[in-house]
Amino acid sequence: MPEHTELEIDSVISRQNVAKEGWTTYYVDGTNGNDANNGLRWETAFKTIQHAVDVAESWGKIYIRSGTYAENVAVEKNNIVLIGEFRDSVIIQPSSGNAVSITGNNCSINSLFPKAPHPEDWCVYITGDNAKLSNIKIDGVSESGGILVDGSDQLTIRHVFASNSNILEGIKLTGTSSHIEVSYNILNLTYAAGVGYVMYLDDISKSKIFENDIGALTNGWGLFVSNNASDLTIFHNNFISNKTQAENYGTNISFFENYFNDHSNVDNGFGIATEPYSITGGTDSRPVVCRNGWLGLGIGGNTIKSVPVAGTYTHPNDTTEHDVLEFSAATQDIHISLDVSALTQPVEIREYEKIDGTNYRQISLKTYPDDFDTGTDAITIFFKQKNSDYKVTLKSVTNEGASRDIPYRYRTDGKV
């Protein structure tokens, strides 16, 4: 009976696993591997990524050890997963052409650093559907591109990182693509030789762009939306130091709660700028006043549904407790800001919740300024709605000497 080599035994085991579990796992080690191996263990790893992709059937998972891989990786099969050891150290840098091309469906790449070698080459080029990109670093030579999506649907691009990258276009979506999510990416481009784009949304529809850092092209666009684009929601992004932060020629494009570092960013008391941010072809009517400022807008998953209401309460010159604001159960979560800078004497601030048709119970008591940080001029109050009525009262400990005007703002939140 003939003896079997270790490689032949591993191949048999692999085929059995495929039949049983429907997937294969291969390993690539650019330093110690050999494409003559079977690639089934680190000890018998392949040397090149492309060989592993060629050998793998659909439902193949490929682990890649740190190293520089001078090759063009073309993923043409479906359900192929590439996973690098560390994002910054699994470098894919061919001599020409796109570093990674994905034409198969349901493929994903994770923890890789593809570099575009020449102008008009791309770090990642995608035409397949249902692809997922995560934890990817991109870079290249001048006038090369980052990620190009051309005619794909149901795509996710997350945690892409470009630090002082010299590429011409960071992420470009085109080719009648749709249902794309671009989120949680940090794109800091420094291309200065000509006009560039951090994000170019061309022939793209029904997609979301959110939670991205978009900058800092001093000679280009942070985000450009062409007239081929439609039905896009662009929210919760930081636009930093681009010559043109955003420009829109698309149809049904919604901007809201983004941060623009060149805006006046005067706070309305709730983290929203008092003025909208003007964009060619539209506006962000609710820009936040600080970087990542949307994180403080909602509590417990809430999103602002109302615009702030402003007014002034005149506090009398006495030591009686007075109602300042009352809210009915019809409202939802309530955020209140009281400007108490005009007060000269200690004042007790009480919050009440209604417990029946006529009676309230006190739920908090603080004295201004003793219970607040030094220099506090605005008191923030939050009521978590429990289908109750609420009110806020003020009571001076001693006479103010004159009535005092106290400006206030409040808004209500509702769950999405």
Beta strands, then each sheet from edge to edge (+ up, - down):
strand 1: 24-28
strand 2: 60-64
strand 3: 67-69
strand 4: 73-75
strand 5: 80-84
strand 6: 90-92
strand 7: 100-102
strand 8: 108-116
strand 9: 122-126
strand 10: 132-137
strand 11: 139-140
strand 12: 145-150
strand 13: 153-165
strand 14: 169-174
strand 15: 177-183
strand 16: 186-189
strand 17: 197-201
strand 18: 204-210
strand 19: 213-215
strand 20: 221-225
strand 21: 230-235
strand 22: 238-240
strand 23: 244-248
strand 24: 251-256
strand 25: 259-260
strand 26: 277-279
strand 27: 282-284
strand 28: 302-304
strand 29: 309-315
strand 30: 322-327
strand 31: 333-339
strand 32: 347-354
strand 33: 360-368
strand 34: 378-383
strand 35: 390-396
strand 36: 404-415
sheet 1: 1+ 2+ 5+ 8+ 6+ 3+
sheet 2: 1+ 2+ 5+ 8+ 10+ 13+ 15+ 18+ 21+ 24+
sheet 3: 1+ 2+ 5+ 8+ 11+
sheet 4: 1+ 2+ 5+ 8+ 10+ 13+ 16+ 19+ 22+ 25+
sheet 5: 4+ 7+ 9+ 12+ 14+ 17+ 20+ 23+
sheet 6: 26+ 27-
sheet 7: 28+ 36- 29+
sheet 8: 28+ 36- 31+ 34-
sheet 9: 30+ 35- 32+ 33-
end
